[in-house]
Amino acid sequence: MKKNLLRVTFLLSFVTIISQAQEASYGIRLGANLSSISSDDITDDLEDSRFGIAVGFLAEFPVNEKVSIQPEFQYSAQGNDDKSLRVDYLQLPVFLKYNFTDRFNIHIGPQVGLKIWEWEQDGVIEADFNTLDFAAVAGIGVNLTENFFADLRYGFGLSNILDDENIPDGFEGNSRNIQLSFGYKL
């Protein structure tokens, strides 16, 4: 029930923003992730970060000259370098974006990720991942031209992404992610 209420509230907020946007812009992003799972339960030999890709779509809705709302929809390959700790998500970040100048901006907001793939058992660790990952994301961006842009972001996981039901002593971990991307606005 709570999840449905949250979905309806988010959808209504998104529709309201869209209906009031006068100069919306849309674009695509392509980037690289350096991600890891932060956990005291993961041994040192499995802690290496994973290099992955991120691909997505965005919309930007100006609120005024300096502030805009930027929802995105993206695929992101995350986890650790060890195959048993790899997981891929479809993510929906929603940013509040502040433009210092026409060239530089900062953005911050929540992100929800839906697990779409995880590495199946390989004998070392039998890690299962939760379906949803909630994170806080902050970044800086630069407009290289009128249409091309680049941004650097850090995502900090707020929820336990490891499903520990089958592990007697429990197993907890949060996602961490640094992402560098380039994009094009239409």
Backbone hydrogen bonds in HBPLUS format (Angstrom, degrees):
<---DONOR---> <-ACCEPTOR-->    atom                        ^
c    i                          cat <-CA-CA->   ^        H-A-AA   ^      H-
h    n   atom  resd res      DA  || num        DHA   H-A  angle D-A-AA Bond
n    s   type  num  typ     dist DA aas  dist angle  dist       angle   num
A0005-LEU N   A0001-MET O   3.01 MM   4  6.28 157.9  2.06 150.9 156.8     1
A0006-LEU N   A0002-LYS O   2.94 MM   4  6.14 157.6  1.99 147.9 153.9     2
A0007-ARG N   A0003-LYS O   2.92 MM   4  6.16 157.3  1.97 148.2 154.4     3
A0008-VAL N   A0004-ASN O   2.97 MM   4  6.17 163.4  2.00 150.4 154.4     4
A0009-THR N   A0005-LEU O   2.97 MM   4  6.11 163.0  2.00 149.3 154.1     5
A0010-PHE N   A0006-LEU O   2.95 MM   4  6.10 163.0  1.98 149.6 154.4     6
A0011-LEU N   A0007-ARG O   2.89 MM   4  6.05 163.5  1.91 151.0 155.9     7
A0012-LEU N   A0008-VAL O   2.90 MM   4  6.06 163.1  1.92 152.2 156.4     8
A0013-SER N   A0009-THR O   2.97 MM   4  6.13 158.7  2.01 147.6 153.7     9
A0014-PHE N   A0010-PHE O   2.90 MM   4  6.08 160.4  1.94 151.1 156.7    10
A0015-VAL N   A0011-LEU O   2.93 MM   4  6.13 161.6  1.96 151.0 155.7    11
A0016-THR N   A0012-LEU O   2.96 MM   4  6.09 156.0  2.01 145.8 152.3    12
A0017-ILE N   A0013-SER O   3.01 MM   4  6.25 160.2  2.05 149.6 154.4    13
A0018-ILE N   A0014-PHE O   2.98 MM   4  6.19 163.4  2.01 150.2 155.0    14
A0019-SER N   A0015-VAL O   2.92 MM   4  6.07 159.7  1.96 148.7 154.0    15
A0020-GLN N   A0016-THR O   3.15 MM   4  6.32 138.6  2.33 142.1 152.0    16
A0020-GLN N   A0017-ILE O   3.24 MM   3  5.30 132.0  2.48  97.0 109.3    17
A0021-ALA N   A0017-ILE O   3.06 MM   4  6.13 121.0  2.42 142.5 157.2    18
A0021-ALA N   A0018-ILE O   3.26 MM   3  5.20 147.2  2.37  97.4 106.8    19
A0025-SER N   A0060-GLU O   3.00 MM  35  5.21 154.1  2.07 141.4 149.7    20
A0060-GLU N   A0025-SER O   2.74 MM  35  5.21 157.6  1.79 155.2 158.3    21
A0186-LEU N   A0026-TYR O   2.69 MM 160  5.63 160.8  1.72 161.6 168.3    22
A0027-GLY N   A0058-LEU O   3.02 MM  31  5.22 153.4  2.09 139.6 138.8    23
A0058-LEU N   A0027-GLY O   2.95 MM  31  5.22 155.7  2.01 138.9 138.4    24
A0028-ILE N   A0184-TYR O   3.00 MM 156  5.54 149.4  2.10 146.2 153.3    25
A0184-TYR N   A0028-ILE O   3.00 MM 156  5.54 150.2  2.09 147.4 156.2    26
A0029-ARG N   A0056-GLY O   2.85 MM  27  5.13 153.8  1.92 142.4 142.4    27
A0056-GLY N   A0029-ARG O   3.03 MM  27  5.13 162.1  2.06 139.2 140.3    28
A0030-LEU N   A0182-PHE O   2.87 MM 152  5.57 156.9  1.92 161.1 168.5    29
A0182-PHE N   A0030-LEU O   2.93 MM 152  5.57 166.2  1.95 150.4 150.0    30
A0031-GLY N   A0054-ALA O   2.74 MM  23  4.97 157.0  1.79 157.2 157.7    31
A0054-ALA N   A0031-GLY O   2.99 MM  23  4.97 149.8  2.09 128.7 125.8    32
A0032-ALA N   A0180-LEU O   2.83 MM 148  5.50 155.6  1.89 157.7 161.4    33
A0180-LEU N   A0032-ALA O   3.03 MM 148  5.50 157.1  2.08 158.0 162.4    34
A0033-ASN N   A0052-GLY O   2.81 MM  19  4.97 167.5  1.82 132.2 135.6    35
A0052-GLY N   A0033-ASN O   3.09 MM  19  4.97 159.0  2.13 129.4 135.0    36
A0034-LEU N   A0178-ILE O   2.85 MM 144  5.25 145.8  1.97 151.8 161.5    37
A0178-ILE N   A0034-LEU O   3.02 MM 144  5.25 157.9  2.07 134.5 141.5    38
A0035-SER N   A0050-ARG O   2.93 MM  15  5.28 161.9  1.97 153.7 154.9    39
A0050-ARG N   A0035-SER O   2.79 MM  15  5.28 155.3  1.85 151.2 157.5    40
A0036-SER N   A0176-ARG O   3.00 MM 140  5.31 154.3  2.06 142.0 144.5    41
A0176-ARG N   A0036-SER O   2.93 MM 140  5.31 142.4  2.07 162.1 159.5    42
A0038-SER N   A0174-ASN O   2.73 MM 136  5.19 159.4  1.77 166.7 162.9    43
A0174-ASN N   A0038-SER O   3.01 MM 136  5.19 156.9  2.07 137.7 142.3    44
A0046-LEU N   A0043-THR O   2.99 MM   3  5.58 161.5  2.03 119.3 125.4    45
A0047-GLU N   A0044-ASP O   3.35 MM   3  5.34 172.9  2.35 109.3 110.7    46
A0081-ASP N   A0048-ASP O   2.82 MM  33  5.42 169.4  1.83 143.6 144.6    47
A0077-ALA N   A0053-ILE O   3.03 MM  24  5.61 161.6  2.07 162.6 168.4    48
A0055-VAL N   A0075-TYR O   3.03 MM  20  5.33 149.3  2.12 141.0 150.5    49
A0075-TYR N   A0055-VAL O   2.76 MM  20  5.33 160.3  1.80 159.4 162.2    50
A0057-PHE N   A0073-PHE O   2.84 MM  16  5.37 157.6  1.89 152.9 157.4    51
A0073-PHE N   A0057-PHE O   2.93 MM  16  5.37 155.8  1.99 152.4 156.0    52
A0059-ALA N   A0071-PRO O   3.11 MM  12  5.81 151.8  2.20 169.9 172.9    53
A0061-PHE N   A0069-ILE O   2.83 MM   8  5.20 170.3  1.84 157.7 160.9    54
A0069-ILE N   A0061-PHE O   2.96 MM   8  5.20 162.3  1.99 138.7 140.9    55
A0063-VAL N   A0067-VAL O   2.82 MM   4  5.50 169.5  1.83 141.0 143.2    56
A0064-ASN N   A0067-VAL O   3.20 MM   3  5.42 162.7  2.23 145.7 145.8    57
A0099-ASN N   A0066-LYS O   2.73 MM  33  4.89 166.3  1.75 149.6 154.5    58
A0068-SER N   A0097-LYS O   2.93 MM  29  5.16 149.9  2.02 144.7 151.2    59
A0097-LYS N   A0068-SER O   2.82 MM  29  5.16 176.9  1.82 162.1 161.4    60
A0070-GLN N   A0095-PHE O   2.87 MM  25  4.96 164.5  1.90 143.1 147.4    61
A0095-PHE N   A0070-GLN O   3.01 MM  25  4.96 174.2  2.01 122.5 124.4    62
A0072-GLU N   A0093-PRO O   2.93 MM  21  5.51 148.2  2.04 168.1 167.6    63
A0074-GLN N   A0091-GLN O   2.96 MM  17  5.20 161.7  1.99 145.8 151.2    64
A0091-GLN N   A0074-GLN O   2.68 MM  17  5.20 166.8  1.70 158.2 162.9    65
A0076-SER N   A0089-TYR O   2.93 MM  13  5.33 154.8  1.99 152.0 155.3    66
A0089-TYR N   A0076-SER O   2.93 MM  13  5.33 165.0  1.96 151.1 155.7    67
A0078-GLN N   A0087-VAL O   2.83 MM   9  5.42 157.6  1.88 157.8 164.4    68
A0087-VAL N   A0078-GLN O   3.06 MM   9  5.42 175.9  2.06 134.2 134.7    69
A0080-ASN N   A0085-LEU O   2.85 MM   5  5.29 155.3  1.91 136.4 141.0    70
A0085-LEU N   A0082-ASP O   2.90 MM   3  5.54 161.8  1.93 123.0 129.2    71
A0086-ARG N   A0083-LYS O   3.37 MM   3  5.49 146.3  2.49 119.9 114.2    72
A0119-TRP N   A0086-ARG O   3.21 MM  33  5.69 157.5  2.26 148.6 148.9    73
A0088-ASP N   A0117-TRP O   2.87 MM  29  5.14 163.5  1.90 145.7 148.5    74
A0116-ILE N   A0088-ASP O   2.92 MM  28  5.81 171.1  1.93 147.1 149.6    75
A0090-LEU N   A0114-LEU O   2.95 MM  24  5.19 154.1  2.02 139.9 146.8    76
A0114-LEU N   A0090-LEU O   2.77 MM  24  5.19 164.6  1.79 150.4 154.8    77
A0092-LEU N   A0112-VAL O   2.83 MM  20  5.41 158.2  1.88 157.6 165.0    78
A0112-VAL N   A0092-LEU O   3.34 MM  20  5.41 159.9  2.39 118.3 122.0    79
A0094-VAL N   A0110-PRO O   3.07 MM  16  5.95 158.3  2.12 168.3 171.1    80
A0096-LEU N   A0108-ILE O   2.83 MM  12  5.52 166.0  1.85 153.8 154.7    81
A0108-ILE N   A0096-LEU O   3.14 MM  12  5.52 153.3  2.22 138.2 145.0    82
A0098-TYR N   A0106-ILE O   2.87 MM   8  5.45 163.6  1.89 160.0 165.7    83
A0106-ILE N   A0098-TYR O   2.97 MM   8  5.45 154.3  2.04 150.0 157.4    84
A0100-PHE N   A0104-PHE O   2.95 MM   4  5.66 129.6  2.22 133.9 148.6    85
A0101-THR N   A0104-PHE O   3.39 MM   3  5.40 166.9  2.41 141.3 143.5    86
A0143-ASN N   A0103-ARG O   2.73 MM  40  4.79 153.7  1.79 139.5 148.6    87
A0105-ASN N   A0141-GLY O   3.03 MM  36  5.11 153.2  2.10 140.9 140.2    88
A0141-GLY N   A0105-ASN O   2.87 MM  36  5.11 161.6  1.90 141.7 141.4    89
A0107-HIS N   A0139-GLY O   2.94 MM  32  5.27 155.4  2.00 140.5 142.0    90
A0139-GLY N   A0107-HIS O   2.77 MM  32  5.27 148.8  1.87 158.5 161.4    91
A0109-GLY N   A0137-VAL O   2.92 MM  28  5.51 148.5  2.02 157.2 162.8    92
A0137-VAL N   A0109-GLY O   2.89 MM  28  5.51 169.3  1.90 167.4 171.1    93
A0111-GLN N   A0135-ALA O   2.86 MM  24  5.11 137.5  2.05 155.4 150.8    94
A0135-ALA N   A0111-GLN O   2.89 MM  24  5.11 158.4  1.93 152.8 155.3    95
A0113-GLY N   A0133-ASP O   2.72 MM  20  4.83 147.5  1.82 142.8 152.7    96
A0133-ASP N   A0113-GLY O   2.90 MM  20  4.83 146.3  2.01 136.9 142.6    97
A0115-LYS N   A0131-THR O   2.78 MM  16  5.04 173.3  1.79 156.0 157.9    98
A0163-ASP N   A0128-ASP O   2.74 MM  35  5.23 160.1  1.78 133.7 139.6    99
A0130-ASN N   A0161-ILE O   2.70 MM  31  5.13 159.7  1.74 132.0 139.4   100
A0158-LEU N   A0134-PHE O   2.72 MM  24  5.50 172.8  1.73 147.3 148.8   101
A0136-ALA N   A0156-PHE O   3.00 MM  20  5.34 160.4  2.04 141.8 144.9   102
A0156-PHE N   A0136-ALA O   2.86 MM  20  5.34 167.8  1.87 158.3 162.1   103
A0138-ALA N   A0154-TYR O   3.08 MM  16  5.58 158.2  2.13 149.0 154.4   104
A0154-TYR N   A0138-ALA O   2.84 MM  16  5.58 157.5  1.89 162.0 169.2   105
A0140-ILE N   A0152-LEU O   2.95 MM  12  5.54 152.3  2.02 154.9 161.2   106
A0152-LEU N   A0140-ILE O   2.95 MM  12  5.54 158.2  1.99 160.2 167.4   107
A0142-VAL N   A0150-ALA O   2.86 MM   8  5.47 159.9  1.90 162.4 165.9   108
A0150-ALA N   A0142-VAL O   2.94 MM   8  5.47 155.3  2.01 156.4 164.4   109
A0144-LEU N   A0148-PHE O   2.87 MM   4  5.43 127.4  2.15 126.7 141.1   110
A0145-THR N   A0148-PHE O   3.20 MM   3  5.15 163.4  2.22 138.2 136.9   111
A0185-LYS N   A0147-ASN O   2.77 MM  38  4.87 161.3  1.80 139.8 146.2   112
A0149-PHE N   A0183-GLY O   3.09 MM  34  5.26 156.0  2.15 132.5 135.5   113
A0183-GLY N   A0149-PHE O   2.89 MM  34  5.26 157.2  1.95 147.2 147.4   114
A0151-ASP N   A0181-SER O   2.98 MM  30  5.52 155.0  2.04 147.3 152.0   115
A0181-SER N   A0151-ASP O   2.98 MM  30  5.52 164.2  2.01 159.1 163.2   116
A0153-ARG N   A0179-GLN O   2.85 MM  26  5.12 158.4  1.90 147.5 154.8   117
A0179-GLN N   A0153-ARG O   2.92 MM  26  5.12 160.6  1.96 139.0 144.1   118
A0155-GLY N   A0177-ASN O   2.74 MM  22  4.90 163.7  1.76 148.3 153.9   119
A0177-ASN N   A0155-GLY O   3.05 MM  22  4.90 140.9  2.21 146.5 145.4   120
A0157-GLY N   A0175-SER O   2.70 MM  18  4.57 152.4  1.78 161.4 153.6   121
A0161-ILE N   A0173-GLY O   2.87 MM  12  5.93 162.8  1.90 164.7 169.7   122
A0167-ILE N   A0164-ASP O   3.23 MM   3  5.21 162.7  2.26 105.7 110.7   123
A0170-GLY N   A0167-ILE O   3.15 MM   3  5.32 154.7  2.22 109.7 117.5   124
